[in-house]
Amino acid sequence: MLFAASIVFTIGDGSIQILIAPHLQAQGVGPARIGPIVAAYSVGALCFRFVTGALYRTDRIRYLIPGGCLLQALSFLVLANSTSQAVLAGATTTNGIGFAIASTGGLAAVMELRPSSNAGVLMGWYTGCIGAGYAVSSFLGGLAGDHLGIPRAITLLAVLPLVAAIGLASAVWRLSGDASLAEAPSTGRPRVGIRGIRTLSPFVLLAFFCALHINLLSGVLHAFFPLYGLAIGLSLTQVGSLSGMSSAVSSAIRFSTPALFKRVSYQRLLPWMVVLGGLATAALTISRVFAALAIAWIGIGASRAILRVSSAALVMDSAGGSDRQRGTASGIYMSGLDIGKIIGPVLGGFSVDAFGYEPTFLAAGLGVPVVFFAYYAWLKVREPAPVA
């Protein structure tokens, strides 16, 4: 039930990501402002990753996860029915907060559901369901925007997080009531501090950098590729199809990773997938032919699939045994996704404004892996890899 509800949840979230930039552009907002407004989603999410991680306990997830879904549904309705840039930025921020609460709690809950399972296998199934949701969302968002109009499409999409809230509430209610998973209650108020972070394995930070790489590229592409596609003559349906192909490939690969990671350590694939994602993003600048763009997007999807599963498995293996450690590790890891989505749209907006779309995609694809490899090299020198 948790996996199925996660699919519905990500369908709603992904559909909005396809529509938000064209929605803002239709209201006369330029690229330099679209970037910060889109990034407001991830600012809100980032702030609440650590809050959710600190508040996370097994007996609290029945309220945290469905509550995040309901916040998303409310934000969709405001986005669809407002023309004020300040209100739109606030609704986008609320959307990110809701997503952070639900997804951070969801990942920590998955860790508890199968605490002794092979991490690569479990995260292959979990992230595969998430990828399936985003694959559907890319097609659904583009089609809904073309045929219903963007404001009406966003309004109707608010139904999806409501449905997800019901499904997630049902799943986590049983989990939170399972005495075998409950721990002794902690004393004192939950804190969001660096002491807990310092006790975590440095491999949690490696997973963080993987997440940063994934979503910095994603932040640039989701904010500005729809505008680029429209500028070179593609329809919203075609733009959604390209993103949908990428997500479909990503989802299919994620579902195949349980078999893969029974034979190959997921850690070996991390650096190679960072390279693939960067080169595929840069390849978007080579040709404007739909088939060529599709090949590049498929490469992006393949890279994202392996990185998302591998990095999530790395967090699961490195997080520690208590619910507080799981919550903190989940928050740090997921914050990498948010920081990437903040940096990507903001810097991408200024870059597009100054240099255009193609130089922006090229710079993102070739520049992003540098930080990952700097930390990766340091880590390889400082500490041996954990046993999978």
Protein Blocks (a to p, Z undefined) as FASTA:
>chain_A
ZZmmmmmmmmmmmmmmmmmmmmmmmnopafklmmmmmmmmmmmmmmmmmmmmmmpcfklm
mmmmmmmmmmmmmmmmmmmmccbfklmmmmmmmmmmmmmmmmmmmmmmmmmmmmmbcfkl
mmmmmmmmmmmmmmmmmmmmmmmmmmnojklmmmmmmmmmmmmmmmmmmmmmmmmmmmkl
pccddedjddddfklmmmpcfklmmmmmmmmmmmmmmmmmmmmmmmmmmmnopafklmmm
mmmmmmmmmmmmmmmmmmmmmmbcfklmmmmmmmmmmmmmmmmmmpmcfklmmmmmmmmm
mmmmmmmmmmmmmmmmmnojbfklmmmmmmmmmmmmmmmmmmmmmmmmmmmmmnojklmm
mmmmmmmmmmmmmmmmmmmmmpccddZZ
